[in-house]
Amino acid sequence: MIKLKYIFIGLGFLFFGIGAVGVVAPLLPTTPFLLLASFCFAKGSERFNRWFKATKIYKNNLESFEKNRSMTLKTKLCILIPVSCMLIFAFLMMHNAYGKGFIVFLILFKYYYFIFRIKTSPPGTMEQSRQSKNPSLD
């Protein structure tokens, strides 16, 4: 039987790969997949979790959120807009009224969560905190 930690590590790499593709693909959201990868690596292996947190993709997309539980407005919009486009497309293609209702619920919940539950940090906050931790970047 496969140990659960190997499943988490495998899922971590899968979500990391999808998130990495999302960095260059405009309609594929990056942050949700990287959050899933972070969770899976943390559950699966301390070594892979440290590796993941040292990657440039993690530092550019998730580090500020994990440390401050906040995102810049630009980051929020880069998540909300592509996901909203996909959900609106799904809504237009859906023929089931319950399915359409569920999609509307998802859209409303997503905006509520990003507006009221995740703090908006000023631009440049993450760069300042990185420089204060590592003065050799000056």
N, C-alpha and C positions, 0 to 999 in steps of 0.2 A: 504494500500500500504506500502511496506517495505521501510524504509528510506534508502537513499543511504549510510549513514555511517555504517549501519549494513551489507550491502553488502561488503563494504571495509574491515570491521573487519573480516567477514567470509572468504573473499579472502586472507586476511593477514594470518589467521590461516592455510588455505589450502596451501599457498605457503611456510609458515614456516615449516609445516609438510613435504612437499616434499623436502625442503632444508635440513631438519634434516635427512631425509633418505639418501640424497646425501652425508652427512658427512661420512656414513659408506659404501654406495654403490659406487663402483669405477667408474661406467659409468654414474651415474646420477650427473649432475653438481649442486653444492651447491650454489655458489654465485649468479647466475642469479635469482634463486628462492628467496633467501634471500633479494636481492635488490627489487624484486616485493613485498615481505612481508613488507619490510620497507616502501615502498611507500604507500601500502594499509593501514598499521597501522597509518601512519602519516595523511592520509586523513580521516580515520575512527574515531580515538579516541586518545586523548593525553595520557590517562591512559595506553592503550595497547601499544602505541608507546614507552612510558617510560619503560614498562615491557620488551618489545622486545629488547630495547637497553641495558638492564641490563643482558640479557642472555649471557651465555658463548659462544654460537654459534655465536651471533652477534659480540661479542668482538674478537673472533678468526678469523672471516671471513670478516667482513665488516667495523669494526671501523676505521682501518687505511685508507681504501679507502674513507670513508665519510669525515674524517677529513683532509686528505692531498691530496685527489684525485690522489692517487698513490697506487701501489701494489708492493710487492716484486716479483722478477723473479719467485720464487717458486710458489707463488699464481697465477701468470699469467699462468704458465705452468700447474698447477692443474686445471685450467679452460679450457685452450685451447686444451689440449691433449684429454680429454674425449669427449668434444664436437666435435672435429675434427673427432674422431673415429666414432661417431654416424653419422655425416654428410657424411663421406666417405661411410659408410655402406648404408645410404639412397641413395647416388649417385649410388652405385653399384646395388641396387635393383630397381632403377627408370628406367622405359622404355621410358618415355616421354622426348624428347630433351629439351623442355622448362623447365621442372622440373629439369633436370640435369644442365642446364644453371643457373637456380636460385640457386641451391645448390652450384655451383662453385662460384657464386657471393657472397653468404653468407660466404663461407670459406674465400674468399679474403677480404671481408669487415671486418670480425671478426679479422683477423690478422692485417690488416691495423689499425683498431681501437686500438687494444691492444698494438701494437708497437709504433704508432705515437701519439695517443690521450691520453693514460693513462701513466703517468710517472712511471718509475721503481725506487722504493726506495730501499736503501740498506737493507740487512737482519738485523733484530734486531731493526729497527727503532721504531716499535710499542712498543716493550718492554721498550725501553728507555723512550719514552714519557709517558707510564703508570707509570713508577717508579718516574719520575719527578713530576707527578701530585699527586701521592700517596706515600709519603716517607715511610709509614709503611710496604711497600712490601720489603724493603731492609733487 
